[in-house]
């Protein structure tokens, strides 16, 4: 069965109920996602992505990272640019969690120049965490301040200038 709006809606509903699964029931949640993924072709990048998200969200970055990589390698970004970008953000976070922050930096840095969307701040936040894990706190703080500045009711220019100054020093 090809992906359609009904499938997407059921995936969205499953994720909306994620908080109903406490940590000791994480396997039950992953089974819900696995059942939905089973409706897709075996090599579907969307299925790999959803499985990666389920492992990641239940505390298993080590199991999620290879699935994110596989989803991206199989064309997730071409199938859904938005989910492809999410996969890069989430893979970078998983990589940081398993001690591979440098790879996370390499994956997310090009996303700073990608077309802007609602995930821009998440890119910067995850990249900042990866940089911090590598002892590059000033760069990370610069990214976070730069992301925060447009959301402030005042001091937007000042915070943007401080962010730039941190990068330049």
Secondary structure by P-SEA (a helix, b strand, c coil): ccccaaaaaaaaaaaaacccccccaaaaaaaaaaaaaaacccccaaaaaaaaaaaaaaccaaaaaaaaaaaaaaccccccaaaaaaaaaaaaaaaaaacaaaaaaaacccccccccccaaaaaaaaaaaaaaaacaaaaaaaaaaaaaccccccaaaaaaaaaaaaaac
